[in-house]
Amino acid sequence: MLVNFGYFLLVLNFILYAIGFFKNRKSYKIFTAYLLLIITVELTSYILIKLHVSNLFMSHFYFIGQFILLSFFYSNLIKDEFQKKTIKIGFVLVLLTLAIQYGVKSELFLKFNLYEIFITSFLLIIYATFHFYNMLDGKKEFYFVNMGILLYLFSSTILFLIGNLTAKFSKDVSMITWTVNVILVIVYHLFFLYEWKVSYLKRNKAQIID
């Protein structure tokens, strides 16, 4: 039930943000593409499960795709030159190290990659913190989206790393980790929905009328 509600919020958010895709700025378009990425990964993973095929490799498309799109998202939002350089350097280094890692150990493609999960999430948390700091005395653009990203990535990364280490010892712990993560996903998408409501509802309604 909780999972289905999370899927509902994801699809709803994508539809709502897609309405204003062509008439909003680049950061809005990138964020909408990010929502499309999540839908694509979730749908593909679901189909693979139904076909009784392992879908673990889809996690790489999710984490790397998320890192790429949200790096572009924050690079577009952030104006500070030092912060923009940090994002660009982090972007290149992460993709380079991951390419080397998969080149050396191709078998990792069929497993969860803890380094991939940690490094991509950790850097995105830093970028979200940059944007949050900049908004303290600047324009509060994507304020609630940023809060959702910061909260979800910080909580889910810790949860996943702990859950991955303890799952070998207890199935109950694994189930608790899964349930809490589903709740975090719902909260995550509620932040996105609220952002659309307070920042884009009137604007996108006008676009529909036009």
Helices and strands as residue ranges (DSSP letters): H 2-19, G 21-23, H 26-50, H 58-77, H 81-104, G 106-110, H 114-135, H 143-166, H 171-199, H 201-209
